[in-house]
Amino acid sequence: MLIYLLSNSYDSTEKAITIFDDGLMLIYLLSNSYDSALPSDRYLWQWLDFHYLLSNSYCSTEKAIAIFDDGLMLIYLLSNSYCSTEKAIAIFDDGLMLIYLLSNSYCSTEKAIAIFDDGLMLIYLLSNSYCSTEKAIAIFDDGLMLIYLLSNSYCSTEKAIAIFDDGLMLIYLLSNSYCSTEKAIAIFDDGLMLIYLLSNSYCSAYSTSKLLQVKVSVFFCQTLMFY
């Protein structure tokens, strides 16, 4: 899995999410080339109970996401500069909620992540083993963003991510053949996933049955930083 996200134009060359899926999962966001706040050892985040926050104002420019999955999952989200310094990630593995990133087929279907921000963001995962055919991720922001994900092995042609933003970002992903949008996302679903995010009005996406092929007018596209 590889997710590469280009963020705002003023630092688009310094914001990236890279997911390396070597049987586990590593999502590592390189926020700034000069960033020294990020530990180099990936295994520091190999446990679900480890939360490392860099959402203080003095490091708000060092937004980073590090997800290490050793069969479980750890998602680490850092706030945007305008967001509250209290922004946090709550990871719950109680079987009630699920983020299934279409990575390794052996991953547990009980992984859960709930991110509650101070009125800015809500990630609520609706997925249980008994409703695997309707796996969903719904992210409701205060009028800024909505991400709705439908993805599992039984409805691969229905995978969907919809991000609605009030002019800052609109990423609408549907791997069905009828889908197209002006915000670019490429998903290569070969049992894993490659999501390449380029959200800008100058980008365009054209979908096939299970793959959005991207035509990029400009390489560095603007987007609202979001996991």
C-alpha positions as semicolon CSV with decimal commas, in nm:
position;residue;x (nm);y (nm);z (nm)
1;M;0,000;0,000;0,000
2;L;0,121;0,339;-0,084
3;I;-0,056;0,659;-0,005
4;Y;0,110;0,974;-0,118
5;L;-0,062;1,292;-0,025
6;L;0,030;1,632;-0,152
7;S;-0,088;1,896;0,085
8;N;-0,121;2,271;0,072
9;S;0,062;2,456;-0,200
10;Y;0,274;2,653;0,043
11;D;0,438;2,334;0,166
12;S;0,329;2,079;-0,090
13;T;0,683;1,958;-0,139
14;E;0,716;1,887;0,230
15;K;0,397;1,697;0,304
16;A;0,358;1,334;0,216
17;I;0,206;1,013;0,335
18;T;0,385;0,698;0,238
19;I;0,253;0,359;0,322
20;F;0,489;0,070;0,282
21;D;0,314;-0,263;0,306
22;D;0,578;-0,532;0,360
23;G;0,342;-0,786;0,511
24;L;0,266;-0,546;0,791
25;M;0,188;-0,184;0,736
26;L;0,374;0,139;0,772
27;I;0,211;0,468;0,711
28;Y;0,463;0,739;0,757
29;L;0,397;1,101;0,689
30;L;0,703;1,307;0,610
31;S;0,590;1,651;0,712
32;N;0,897;1,863;0,658
33;S;1,238;1,784;0,521
34;Y;1,389;1,961;0,817
35;D;1,168;1,782;1,066
36;S;1,374;1,643;1,352
37;A;1,083;1,563;1,577
38;L;1,005;1,235;1,411
39;P;1,185;0,935;1,557
40;S;1,359;0,726;1,298
41;D;1,275;0,392;1,452
42;R;0,941;0,272;1,312
43;Y;0,906;0,010;1,580
44;L;0,860;0,275;1,845
45;W;0,497;0,288;1,733
46;Q;0,442;-0,082;1,703
47;W;0,192;-0,098;1,984
48;L;-0,166;0,018;1,996
49;D;-0,134;0,183;2,336
50;F;0,138;0,419;2,216
51;H;0,022;0,764;2,120
52;Y;0,266;1,030;2,023
53;L;0,118;1,372;1,965
54;L;0,283;1,654;1,780
55;S;-0,019;1,880;1,769
56;N;0,122;2,163;1,976
57;S;0,144;2,502;1,816
58;Y;0,522;2,499;1,812
59;C;0,527;2,191;1,593
60;S;0,207;2,246;1,401
61;T;0,409;2,269;1,083
62;E;0,541;1,922;1,148
63;K;0,219;1,737;1,086
64;A;0,285;1,370;1,075
65;I;0,103;1,041;1,062
66;A;0,269;0,720;1,154
67;I;0,074;0,400;1,129
68;F;0,245;0,081;1,219
69;D;0,056;-0,242;1,178
70;D;0,210;-0,560;1,314
71;G;-0,116;-0,746;1,262
72;L;-0,298;-0,485;1,463
73;M;-0,309;-0,120;1,378
74;L;-0,193;0,211;1,511
75;I;-0,307;0,527;1,347
76;Y;-0,150;0,847;1,453
77;L;-0,300;1,170;1,340
78;L;-0,161;1,514;1,383
79;S;-0,364;1,828;1,374
80;N;-0,360;2,098;1,116
81;S;-0,221;2,431;1,224
82;Y;-0,569;2,582;1,261
83;C;-0,696;2,295;1,470
84;S;-0,693;2,273;1,844
85;T;-0,376;2,154;2,011
86;E;-0,594;1,911;2,197
87;K;-0,663;1,709;1,887
88;A;-0,605;1,346;1,963
89;I;-0,654;1,000;1,831
90;A;-0,860;0,748;2,017
91;I;-0,795;0,396;1,905
92;F;-1,038;0,134;2,022
93;D;-1,001;-0,235;1,947
94;D;-1,321;-0,360;2,105
95;G;-1,475;-0,518;1,799
96;L;-1,736;-0,243;1,771
97;M;-1,573;-0,037;1,500
98;L;-1,345;-0,106;1,212
99;I;-1,100;0,059;0,983
100;Y;-1,011;-0,186;0,716
101;L;-0,765;-0,028;0,479
102;L;-0,769;-0,304;0,222
103;S;-0,416;-0,395;0,310
104;N;-0,331;-0,750;0,397
105;S;-0,610;-1,005;0,380
106;Y;-0,498;-1,152;0,710
107;C;-0,563;-0,830;0,898
108;S;-0,818;-0,852;1,173
109;T;-1,165;-0,728;1,094
110;E;-1,195;-0,603;1,448
111;K;-0,956;-0,313;1,423
112;A;-1,123;0,005;1,535
113;I;-1,033;0,366;1,530
114;A;-1,245;0,652;1,646
115;I;-1,110;1,000;1,610
116;F;-1,302;1,270;1,787
117;D;-1,183;1,623;1,738
118;D;-1,305;1,932;1,916
119;G;-1,589;1,999;1,677
120;L;-1,365;1,988;1,373
121;M;-1,363;1,625;1,289
122;L;-1,535;1,300;1,370
123;I;-1,425;0,968;1,242
124;Y;-1,673;0,703;1,324
125;L;-1,625;0,356;1,193
126;L;-1,929;0,141;1,143
127;S;-1,819;-0,211;1,081
128;N;-1,864;-0,531;1,267
129;S;-1,799;-0,890;1,173
130;Y;-2,171;-0,944;1,129
131;C;-2,202;-0,654;0,885
132;S;-1,883;-0,701;0,686
133;T;-2,069;-0,656;0,360
134;E;-2,145;-0,300;0,456
135;K;-1,814;-0,190;0,597
136;A;-1,810;0,183;0,625
137;I;-1,604;0,469;0,740
138;A;-1,796;0,787;0,792
139;I;-1,613;1,103;0,871
140;F;-1,834;1,395;0,947
141;D;-1,680;1,736;0,982
142;D;-1,861;2,056;1,065
143;G;-1,965;2,119;0,708
144;L;-1,610;2,084;0,580
145;M;-1,560;1,719;0,516
146;L;-1,734;1,391;0,469
147;I;-1,555;1,069;0,403
148;Y;-1,762;0,766;0,341
149;L;-1,581;0,443;0,271
150;L;-1,736;0,121;0,157
151;S;-1,478;-0,145;0,118
152;N;-1,450;-0,514;0,171
153;S;-1,357;-0,818;-0,026
154;Y;-1,719;-0,885;-0,118
155;C;-1,794;-0,548;-0,267
156;S;-1,464;-0,444;-0,417
157;T;-1,642;-0,274;-0,705
158;E;-1,820;-0,056;-0,454
159;K;-1,521;0,086;-0,275
160;A;-1,590;0,449;-0,212
161;I;-1,432;0,744;-0,048
162;A;-1,609;1,074;-0,057
163;I;-1,446;1,380;0,083
164;F;-1,646;1,697;0,063
165;D;-1,481;2,022;0,154
166;D;-1,607;2,377;0,119
167;G;-1,371;2,466;-0,161
168;L;-1,052;2,355;0,010
169;M;-1,068;1,993;-0,087
170;L;-1,304;1,767;-0,270
171;I;-1,196;1,410;-0,314
172;Y;-1,462;1,181;-0,435
173;L;-1,354;0,828;-0,497
174;L;-1,563;0,553;-0,644
175;S;-1,392;0,260;-0,807
176;N;-1,703;0,184;-1,004
177;S;-1,688;0,245;-1,376
178;Y;-1,949;0,520;-1,363
179;C;-1,739;0,737;-1,134
180;S;-1,531;1,034;-1,233
181;T;-1,424;1,347;-1,057
182;E;-1,188;1,640;-1,088
183;K;-0,994;1,543;-0,779
184;A;-0,736;1,279;-0,844
185;I;-0,713;0,951;-0,659
186;A;-0,563;0,637;-0,798
187;I;-0,643;0,311;-0,630
188;F;-0,462;-0,001;-0,737
189;D;-0,645;-0,287;-0,570
190;D;-0,442;-0,601;-0,624
191;G;-0,522;-0,746;-0,286
192;L;-0,351;-0,455;-0,122
193;M;-0,406;-0,094;-0,208
194;L;-0,226;0,194;-0,363
195;I;-0,391;0,525;-0,307
196;Y;-0,230;0,822;-0,463
197;L;-0,390;1,143;-0,352
198;L;-0,370;1,453;-0,562
199;S;-0,655;1,686;-0,485
200;N;-0,663;2,003;-0,685
201;S;-0,903;2,156;-0,928
202;Y;-0,630;2,125;-1,190
203;C;-0,618;1,750;-1,148
204;S;-0,858;1,505;-1,301
205;A;-0,939;1,143;-1,237
206;Y;-1,083;0,886;-1,471
207;S;-1,203;0,556;-1,333
208;T;-1,213;0,206;-1,467
209;S;-1,390;-0,082;-1,298
210;K;-1,149;-0,098;-1,008
211;L;-0,888;0,164;-1,082
212;L;-0,890;0,537;-1,103
213;Q;-0,626;0,642;-1,349
214;V;-0,490;0,983;-1,282
215;K;-0,410;1,260;-1,521
216;V;-0,212;1,523;-1,340
217;S;-0,201;1,869;-1,485
218;V;0,026;1,996;-1,215
219;F;0,238;1,771;-0,998
220;F;0,201;1,956;-0,672
221;C;-0,170;1,989;-0,609
222;Q;-0,334;2,166;-0,329
223;T;-0,527;1,982;-0,065
224;L;-0,642;2,018;0,289
225;M;-0,416;1,805;0,502
226;F;-0,614;1,514;0,623
227;Y;-0,558;1,148;0,694
